[in-house]
Amino acid sequence: MHRALTIPELLEIIFSSTDEVTNARAVGVCKAWSGVARDTLWRDVRGLHRLFSLLTPVMRISSQYEFQRPIRPGDWTEFNTLASRVKHLTVEDLYYYKFRESDLGKVATTRPSFHILPNLTQLTLKTSNECQFWFSVIFLHQDLHRLVLQIPNTVVPRDFFTEVSLRCAKLCYLELGMSIPVRKIEAELTDMLPTLRNLKQVVMPCYTISSSIMTALSCLPNLGIVKSQCFEDRECGDPVDVQPFSPVLQEGAFPSLRRLTCDAILSDMSSFLASKFAPVNLTSLCQQTASVETALSVSESLAAIYHTCPRLKFLSLYLTVDGRTQTLNENSDSISFKEVCHILDFPHLVSFELTHYRPLDITDDDIDRLAKNWPSLESLNLNSEPVVLDNPKITFASLASLAQHCPNLCHLGLFLNPSPDDLPKPAVPFRTLKSLDVGTSPIQYQEHAALYLSEICPLSCTLEIGIKSNLVLKNGLMRNADFNSEIRRRQVGWERVQANLPVLTMLRREERERSQDLERTVHDLGRETQDLRMRMKILENLLEDFRTLQKSPGCINK
């Protein structure tokens, strides 16, 4: 065996990329491999049945797992040799099979030590079974760093939160999931969160970061990220729970907060940022709301954000409506460039995303101004997926401007009109563009669109189409046959562009390479011609000097 294959760090990399069967076989290869293979094999454990199969044989009967025989004292000795290797445990409902409650009780009562997984650092608890949920308290301990918790509908987690407060002093990451309104457990959450002083990141469902919870989080000294899950991923939530959004902040609030995602309406968020002890060190802000927002509220919100958060690098505003409970106001004003031009004032901003149900009132001239004043831009999405399908004012000319003036642009989303009339000649193609999102943009001439995009987009760029971020609104509108038909027609057109774009882009690249080769050849021939001319000039000068020398009086002719 090569000596390199005995290096533990190298073996760990190798075993991390192989499957469980391969790692199980690697355990018996040699002593050097055995320990590393066991560590890899048992580092991540999914399901109580797999964990407790180390203790005694487990069988599946009907809809549950149970032990084949009673637990013996010697079983724990063998269990502990492998249980110390477990770092990540996931307790979840696998195919609706649960562990028998009486057997879980035997584990709890016969264990020889208080912590049966002493080196566990991450616990993911996603089970609807109340027994498995409460049993998982046994895995909580002071060295746990990451806890992902899905609260069952039937559970009032007051006691569980108390155990987390008492046992998990070093917890750094907390992710909560629930299918009940947060008001039912808000008091318990506000009691637990301030006790977890080492928290660095908190992730909660949509419509759960209320005023009192935000107030409780504000006192945590190391908290750097507060995130509300995407509106489309919400299981259940009531926007009333986060309205009004008015946390009470004390001096020194949020000393480490850098990234914030919340569900407050724009006016409440503006007031929050204008408060005396607002988080001024934010570098990333994402605000999502299903309330109908006006163009004026967008302008005022951006002004408030600029005044409070001058260090901001990433800014996202998701302004949509819930198609199941709200109706679209098609007579409302669209957001114009006048309302969003404040983004040009941010000195460090490199990413901006704005989502709204109506198309933006933005033209090619506005995009050109934005591109010229924002050369550091890396990501831009100006409402590529509106569901009010008015004709857009942005054309391919905007792509040419952005390609010319924003060399670092990687992600771009626009609701544009790919008309073949007066297609602009791109001065330069995009250099680093990885994705172009056309969303619900209209499409009539697929060939023209594909030809132009192949000229301006790099080969590695992917074309994204359809509705992705407005899924809740889309699902509500799909009952409208006309809307459904129009969206499908547009998607089919862009899918044809998507299919042809890679081939055309490759042909364009080969054409450019041949053109560049030809230019280099012509350039080299030009240099050779110039060199020959210089040599001829030198020879002519020498010949002239020779003739002059022959005519001189002192010359001797032979």
N, C-alpha and C positions, 0 to 999 in steps of 0.2 A: 504494500500500500504506500502511495506517495505520502510524504510527510505533511503536505498541505492538507490532506484529508483527515488529519488528526487535530487540526486547529479548531477549537470550540466555536470561535466566532464565525469561521467559514462554514462549519457544519450547521450552525444555527440558520444561516442564510439559505443553505441548500434545503434543509428540512422544512423551512417555512414555506417553500414553494412546491412541496410535494403533498400528496394526499395522506389520509390517515393509515391506509393499508400499507403504503410504502414505509411510513415512519414506524409502524408496528413491526415490520420486518427488520428495519434498521436497528431496532433495540437489540436483536440477537446477533448482530454482525460481529461486534467486538466491544471491549470495555470502553474504548475511546468514544465510540458512537452511542453506546447505550444511554448514558446520562443525558446527552444533548437530545437524542431522539425522544426519550421519555418526557423531557421538559417541553418539547414542541408538541408532543402528542396530547399532553394533558394541560397545556397552557390555557386553551379555550375549550370550555365544556358547555355543551348545549343540552339542557334538560336534566331533571332530577334523576330520571331513569338511568342515564349514562353515568352520572356521578355516583349513585348508590349501587351500581353494578360492581364497583370496586369493593363494596362492603360485603355483599352477598348476592347470589344470582337473582336477577329480576326477570319476571315474565309478564306478558300482557294478557289479561283476561277481560273479555268483553270490552269495556271502554276505559279501563284503568290498568295501571301498572301496580304490581305487588311483589313482595319477596317470596321466593320459593321455599325458604326455610327460615327459622328464627335467627336473629343476630347473635353470634357467639362472641365472647370477649376477645378471642384471637383475631376475629375479623377486623377489629378496629386497629390492631397493630399493622396489618397489611394495608388497610385503608390509609393510614397516616403517612406511609412511605410515598404514596402517590398524591395524596390530597395536598401535601405541602407544595407540590408543583403547580397547582391550579391557581392561575392569576385572574382569569375572566370566567364568570359563570353567567349563563343566560337561563332563566326559568321562564318558560313560555308554554302556551298550549300547542302541543304538537299533534295535529290531526285529531284534536278534541279528546286525547287520552290524558287522564289525570293520574296522579299517584294516590294510592289508597290512603285515606286519612289515618287509619289505625297504624299503618306502617310508618308514616311520618312521625307519629307519636312515639313509636319505638326508637326511632333514630334520636329523637330529642331526649328521651329518658335514659338511653343506654350509653350515650357518648361519654367517653372518659375525660374530655377536656371541654372547656367552655366554647372555644372557637375551633370548629372542625376544619375550616379552611383558613389557616393562620396567615397565608401570604396572598390572600385574595385582594386585588386592587380595584376590580371593576365588577359590579353586579347589575345585570339587566333583568328587570322583573316585569314581564308582560304576560300576565295570566289573569283570566277572568274567574278562576277558581279561588274562592275565598280562603279555603284551607291552605292551599299552596302559597297564597299571598302572605298569610300570617306566619306560616312556618318559616318563610324566608328571613324573618327577623334573626334567625339563628346565624345568618351569614354576615350580619353587620358587625363591624369592629373598627377600632381606632385607626387602622392603616388603610381603610377603604378610601380610594381617591375619586372614584367615579360611580355614580348611582343613576340608573335610568329606571324610572318608576312609572308603571301604568296602573292607575288606581281602578279596581273593579267597581262596577256600578253599585254593588250591594255593600260596599265597605265604607264605613266612616273612619277615616285613617287617623283619627286623633292620637290613638295610642302608638300607631306605627311612627308618626312624626315625632312623638316623644322619644321613642327608641333611637331614631336617627339623630336627634339632638344630643342624646346621652352617649351614644356609641361612636359616632362618626365625626370626631372633632377635626380630622384632617381632610375631610371631603372637599375636593376642588371643583368637581363637575356635577351638576344636578340637572337632570332632565325629567320633567313631569308630563304625564299624559293622563287625560281624564275625559269621560264622556258625560260629565255632569257640569252644570254651571259652577263657576268658581265661588260664587257667593255661599255655596253650601259648605265649603271647607276653608273659606277665606280667613277666618279667625285662627284656625289651626296653622295655616301657612304663615301668617304674620307672626305667630309665636315661634315657629321653628326656624325660619330663615335667619333672623339676627343671631342665632346661636352658632351658626356655621361660619365661623370667622375666617376660615381659609378658602371659602368659595371664590373661584375665579371665573366661572361661567355658569349661567342659569338659563335653561331653555324651557319655555312653558307653552301650552297650547294657545291658539288664537282666542282673544277676548278673556284672558285670565290675568294679565298684568294690570291690576287695578291700582287705584291711588294708594290704598293702604299697603298693598304688596310692594309697590315701588318705594314707598316710604320705608318699609322694613328693609329693603335691599340697599337703601342709600347709606346705611351705616357700616356696610361691609368693607373693610380696608383694602382687600385684594381683588375685589370684583371688577373684572375687565370687560366682560361680555354679558349683556342681558338681551335675550332673543325671544321673540314671539314667533311661533311656527307660522308657515305660510297660510294665508286665508283659505286656499284650496285644500289644505291638509287638515283642516279643523274637523274634529269628531263631533263636537257639540259645544256650543257657546252662545252667549247672549251679549250683544254689544252694549246693552244697558249696564252690564257689570263694569265696564270701563268708561262710563260716562256719568258725570264729568270726570276728566282726568286731571286731578289737581293734588299731586303728592305734597306733603308737608316736609320741607327739607330744612335741615339744621346746618350750621356752619361745619364745613369739612365733609359734606355729603359727596358721595361718589368720587373719592380721591383717585381711583385707578380706572374708572370706566372709560373705555375707548370705543366700544361698539355697542349700539343700541338699536333694537328692533321692537316697535310697539304698535298698538292698534288704535291710538287716540285720534280723534278728529283733528283737523289742521288748526282750528282756533284754540283748542285745548293745548295742543302741543306748542303753539306759539307762546301761550301764557306760561307754560311750564319752562320753556327755554328762557323766557324773560324774567323768571323769578330770581331772587337774590343769590341762591346757592345752587344754581343749575349746573349740570356737568359741562364744563367749558373745554375739556380736553378730548372731546369726541373726535375720532378720525373716520368713523363709519356710522351713518345714520340711515335707517330704513323705516319708513312710516307707511303703514297700510291701513286703509279704512274703507268700509263699505257704505259710508255716508256720502250723499251727493255733495260734492265740493264745487264751489264757484271759482271762476278765474281770479277774482279778487282775493279769495282766501289762499289760493296758491301763491300769489304774489306776496301777500303779507307773511305767509309762512316761510318762504325763501328768505325774505328780508330778516326775519327773526333768527333763522338758522345762521345766516351769515354774520349777524351781530354777535351771537353767542359762541359759535363754533368755527373760529377762523382756521383751525387746523384740519378741518374736514377734508378727507380724500375721496370718500365714497358716499354718494347720496342717492337714495331711491325713494320715490313717492309712488305708491300703488293706490290709486284712487279709482275705485270701482263701485259697483252696486251688486246686491244679491238678487239675481234674477228670479229666485223663488219667492221672495217676499217684497221686492220693490219693482217699480215700473220705471222705464227709461223716460227721461224728459228730453225729447228730441228737439225742443225749442230752446234749450238752455244754451248759454254762450260757450263757445269753444275757447280753450286756453291758447292764447297767442304768444308770440315770441316776447312781447312786452312783459308778460307775466313771468316768463322763465329766464329772462336775460340776466337776472341776478346771479345765475350760476357762473357768469364770466368774472364776477368780482371775487370769487373764492381763490385765494392764491395757490392752494395746494390741491385743488380738486382734480382728479384724473378720471372719475367715473360718475356718470349721471344716468338715472333711469326714471322715466315718467310714464305711468300707465293711467289711462282714462277711458271711459266708455265712448267718448266722442273723439273724432279725429282732431289733432292739433291744428290751429290756424297758423301754420308756419310755412314759409316759402323757401325757394332755392336761395334767394338773397339773404334770408335770415341764416340759413345753414352756412352760407359762404362767410358771413360775418362771424358766426360762431367758430368756424374752422380756423379763420385767420387769427382770432384772439385766444385760441385754446390749443396751442401746438403740443402740449403735454398730454392731450386726451388719449386715454387707453380704452375706455368702454363707454358707449353711448347708445341708449335706446329711447327714442322719442315716440313712444306710444305706437309700436308697430302692430298692435292687435286691437284696434277699436272695434266695437260691435255695432256702432252706428255707421253704416257703410256709405258715407258720403265720399265724393271724389277727392282724393288728396291733391295738395298743391305742390308737393315735393316730387321732383323728377330725378332722372339719372344725373343731372347736372350737379346735384348735391353730393353724389358719390365721387365725382371728379374733384370737387372742392375739398372734401375730406381726405381723399387720397393724396392730394397735393400738399395740404397744409398740416396734416396730423400723421406724421410718420410712425408713431407708436400705437396707432389704433389697432386693437385686437378683436373687439366685439362691437358690432354695429347693428342696430335695429331701427328701421324706418318704415312708415306707412307711406308708400310712394306710388307714383303713377308712371309705369314703365312705357310711356308713349314712344313710338318709333320716330316721331317728328322731331327734327333738329337734335339728333343724338349728339351730345358733346364729345369731343375728342379728349380722352383723359391725358393730362400732361404727364402724369406718372401713374403706374398701377399701385395698388396697396402693397405695402411691404410686409406687414406682420399680421394682416387680418386673418383671424381664425374662423369667425362665424359671421354670417350676414343673415339677419332675421327680417323677412319681409312680411311676416304675420298674415294679416287679412288683406294685403294690398291687392288691387285689381290686376288682372292680366288678360290681354287680348292677343298680343303678338308674341308668342313664346319664342319664335326664332330670333327676333330682334333682341329680346331680353337676354337670351342665352349667349348670343354673339357679343353683346356689350359686356356682360358680366365676365365672360371668358377673357376679355381684354384687360379688365381692371382688377380682377380678383386673383390671388395666388392659387396654385393647385391645391394647397392644403386647406383652403377655406371651404367650410360647409355651409350650405344654404338651408336655413330653417324656415318652415312655413306653418301656417295654421295657428289656432288659438291654444296657447299653453298656460299663460298666467291668468287668464280670465275664465278658467274652467267652470267656476260656479255660475257665473253670469251666462256663459255659453250653454250650460245644461238647462238653464231656465228658458233660454231663447230657442232651443232646438225644437220646441213644440210649435214654433212658427215655421210653416212649410216653406214660405218664400225665403226667409233668412237661411234656413237649412240648405235649400237648393243653391242659393248664391254663394254661400261659404264653400259648398262642395265644388261648385264650378271653378271658383278661384283656386282652390287647393289642387284640383286636377291639372289646371294650367301650370301652376308653379312646380308640380311634381314632374312635368315633362321637362321644364327648364332644369330642375334638379338632376334628372337622369342624363341630360345631354351636356351639362356644364363641365364635368371632369374631362370628358374627351376633348371638348372644344378648348378648354384651358390648356390641356397638354399640347394640342396642336399649336395654340398661340405661343406657348413657351418654346416649342421647337422652332417655330417661325422666327421668334425673337433671337433665339440662339444662332440660327442660320444667318439672320441679318447681322448679328454682332460679329459672327465669323467673317462674313463678307466685308463688313466695315473694317475689321482688323486686317484682312487681306489687302483691301484697298489702301489702308493706312500704311501697311508695310511696303506695298509697291510704291506708294508716294515717297516714302523715306528713301527707298532704293533709287528711285528716279532722281530725287534731290541729291543723293550721294554721287550718282553718275554725273550729274550736271556739274557738281563741284569739282570732280576729278577732271572733266573735260575743260573746265575753266582753268584749272591748274596747268594742264597740258598746253592749252593755248597760250597761257602766260609764259611758260617755259620756251615754247617754240618762238614766240615773239622776242624773248630775250636772246635766244640763240641767233635769230636773224639780225638783230641789232648788233650783236657781238661780231658777226661776220662782216658787217659794213664798217666797222670801226677801223681807223688807220693802222692800228697796231696789230691787226688780225693777220695771221699767216695762213694763206690758202694753200692747201695741198692738192 
